[in-house]
Amino acid sequence: MVDISNLKKYFRYMLFSTDDPSGRYAILTFWIILIIAIFPYFINGPLGLFLLSLLISFVLISAVFSITGRSKFAILSLILIIPALLLSWLNFILDSSDILILSRLLSLFVIVLVTFSVFLEVVRSKSPIPRHIIWGAIAVYLMIGLSFAMLYQLTNTITPGSFYFSVDPSAMLNFSDFVYFSFVTLATLGYGDIIPLTAQARSFAIIEAITGSLYLAVLIAKIVSLSIASSVGKNGG
């Protein structure tokens, strides 16, 4: 039989331990994947906006929770997340472009702070490779894509027509479209169905493509160096 008490201790350790935040990073990864995989099926209408507000709220809370007690950026993130969440739900009620801009801007700041914090932890890790570093590296990559999706939506809201949808030029691009465009750009796939038109939009797309390539190069180099160091340490021992 499964020992329930030990199972509870395990999950409590995974979620609240400051030494091994694997559970926190895994939960953050889970909510971002839900935005990518589930939200496109509920785009239209009040239900879509409600679901998006809910998922973004969970992502922000999970992101801040993942660095609480572990980073100097945690306090600033906690300060920013409160108005970000309030504005996100206020936008759901009022559906205002001005509120959307403020909401996405604050949410973007929170995600960027958490991304930078976790990235520093990943690059500063030492051999042997801790389990939470793998989850952290995955979360960083997904947060980069989500951050640029918010940035693209901000750009298009402030300057309408910043992006062109070649399949249906009359269609209004939504957040799901920008998530798609962001991860396609991050992975340097470049399908060409959504095209940045303004100088600002093109600049952000270039920066994201470079960021995605450099991040993977740095991550692979870091993992290889840690693996070599671990092997040398075992052989030396």
N, C-alpha and C positions, 0 to 999 in steps of 0.2 A: 504493500500500500504506500501511497505517496504521503510523506510527512508534511502536513499542511503548515505546521509552525516553521519548519525549515524553508518551505517555499515562500512563506511570507517574509522571512528574514532575507532571503535571496533577492526578492523584488524590492524590498525596502533598501537594501544595500545598492542595488542597481540604479534606483531612482534618486536616492538622497546622499550617496557617498560622494565626497569631494575628491577622493583618491581615484575612483574609477567611474567616470560619468558615462559609461557605455550606454546604459539605459536611457539617459537623457538625450544623447545624440541619436540613438535609434528612434526614439519617439519623434524628435524633430524631423528626421529623415522621413518617417512614416507620414506625417502631416503634409510635407512638401510633395511627396509622391501622390497623395490623395488629390492635391490641387491639379497636378499634371494629368492624372488618370481618371478621376471621377468628375471633376467640375465640368469638363466639356459636354457632358450629357445633360447638364442642367443650366445651360447658358441663359436661356430666354426667360423673361418674366420675373416676378417678385421672388419666386423660389430660387432662381439662379443667383440673384443678388444676395438673398439671405444666406445661401450656402457658401458663396464666396466670402461674405463677411465673417461667417462662422469659421471657415477654414483658415482665413488669414489671422483671425484672433487666436486660434489654436497654434498656428505657426509662430506668431509673435510671443505668446506665452511660453511655448516650448523652447524657443530660442533664448529668451532671457533666463528661463529656468536652467538651461544647459550650462550657463556660465556663472550662475549665482554661487557665491562662495569660492570661486576659482579665478576670477579676473577683476582687474581694477576698473574695467568698463561696465561691470555689473550694475553699479549704482546709477550711472548715467543712463543705462538701458532701462532700468526700472522707472526712472523719472520720465523718459520719453514714451514708454509703452502705455502709460495711463491715458494721455491725450490721444495717442494713436488709436487705441481701442475705442475710446469715446467717439472720435470723429468717424471711425469706420462704421459704427452702428448708426451714427447720426446721418451719414450719407445713405445708408440703407433706408432710413425713414424719409429723408427729404429728397434724395437723388439729385444732389447739387454738384455741379462741376467744381465750384470753388471749394466745397468741403472735401470732395474727392482728391483735389490737388494737395490740400493740407494733410489729409489722412495718409495718402501714399507717400508724401514727403517724410512724415514722421516715421511711418513704417519702414521706409527705406533706410533712414538713419539707424533705426534699431537693428535691422538685418545686417547692415554694413558693420556696425560695431561688433555684433556677435560673430560675424564671419571673420573679421580681422583677429578677434580674440582667439577663436578656435584655430585659425590658421597659424598664429604664433605658437600655440601649443603643439601643433603638428610638426612644425619645422624645428622646434626646440627639443623634441622628444629624443630620448637616448635608447640605446640597445639594452636589452631585447625589446622588440616592438610591443608596446602595451596594446591590449585589446581595444581600448577606447580610442586610440589614435586612428585605427582603421575606420571606425564609425565617424570619428571627427572629420577625417579626410573626405568621406562621402558626403557628410552634411555640408562641408564648406563648398564643395562643387555644386551641390543643389542650391545652396543659398546664393551663390554667385549668379546662377541662372535666374533665380527668383528676383534678385535685386535688380538685374537689368530689365526684367519684364516690367517691374514697377517703374523703372526709369523711362522705358519706352512709352508706357501708358501716360506718364506725366508729360513727356515731350509732346505726345499727340494731343493731349487734352489742352495744354497751354498753346500749342501751335497746331491747330487742326490741319490735316493733310500732310503731316510729316511722313506718313507711310502710305504706300500704294498697294492695294490688294489686286493683283493682276487677274485673278479668277473672276472676281466680281467687283469692279471699280466703284460701284455705288454702295457697297456694303460698309457698315460701320464696324470698325475693328473693336473687339472687346478684350477683356483681360486675358481670356484663354488664348486668343490669337497672339497676344504679346508674349505669353509664356511659351507658346510654340515657337515663335520667331526667335526668342531669346535662347532657347536650348539648341535650336538648329544653328544659330550663330555661334554659340559657345562650343559646339562640337565641330564647327567649321564645315557644315554640310552644304549650306547655301542652295536651297531648292529654287529660290527665285520667285515664289508666289507672293511673298510680302517683301516690298522693296522700300528701303529708307530713301526719302527724297530730299529732305532738308540737310544742310551742313551739320547741324547738331545731331540729327538722327544717324547720319552716316558716321560721324565721329564716335558716337557711343557704340555703334555696331563694330567698328574697327577695334576699339578698346576692348570690347568683350571677346572678340575672336582672339586677340593677342593674349588676353588674360587667361582664357581657357587653355590655350596651347602652352603658355608658360607655367601655369599651375600644374598641369599633368607632367610636364618635364621636371619641375622641381619635386613633385611628389614621388615620381618614379626614382629619381636620383636619391631622394631621402630614404626611401624604402630599401633600395639596393645597398646604400651605405650602411644602414642599420643591420641589414642581413649579413653583410660581410663582417661587420664589427662583431656581431653575435657569433658567427662561425669561428672567427679568429679567437674570440674569448673562450669558446668551448674547446677548441683544439689546444689552446695554450694552457687551459685548465687540465 
